[in-house]
């Protein structure tokens, strides 16, 4: 059985810090590196689970966010400066989506529930259900399309979307009902919870969390101290200046991809 050696809390720290890095800059070089780092981490830690298939959905959503945010310039004054500014803002939003997609693909949402304190179990469960919406929907679409293909049905184009959406929604309601029944049968919210095989905090988890914190700290220090340019000028448009220290900080976020997975 393949089991990741990285604790879910370390993944939370990694995603939070990577998102903070993307939030404080619109430099396309840094943002493009974050896309590459996210893809590298995803390819290293992806699995055959349903939630791992959501990464492509988030990437498509990120591309759509970049396009739509850039297209908003057509509702105002069109210029090179405005178009560049809109593109960089959309690129930043898309980068945050890609980071979140990586986190969603490499972690088990319901594993986060098991590590939540008892008094925060219900909010953690709600968060886990929200995180699992995208992967569960992607898995449902795949199963429905496979069933339709086996029946000789072809689902393509906008007009055939109801033939795909209705079974997906029906399956989603059935799974939600089954989840509610299983939670009730296990006495969810009643008495004391027990933990079966809690995942231990490991050395790689410490390294990843510390490196991610260092990367976010470097960008926050640059934002507060002003010793590096995080927002390249768009009027006039100029080639973005990069700082070697900040490039090294982004490289720290690639550590999960270098550590890889452990097999037990």
Secondary structure, 3 states (H helix, E strand, C coil): CEECCCCHHHHHHHHHHHHHHHHCCCCHHHHHHHHHHHHHHHHHHCCCCHHHHHHHHHHHHHHHHHHHHHHHHHHCCCCHHHHHHHHHHHHHHHHHHHHHHHHHHHCCHHHHHHCCCHHHHHHHHHHHHHHHHHHHHHHHHHHHHHHHHHCCCCCCCCCCHHHHHHHHHHHHHHHHHHHHHHHHHCCCCCCCCCCCCCCCCCHHHHHHHHHHHHHHHHHHHHHHHCCCCCCCCECCECCCCCCHHHHHHHHHCCHHHHHCCEEC
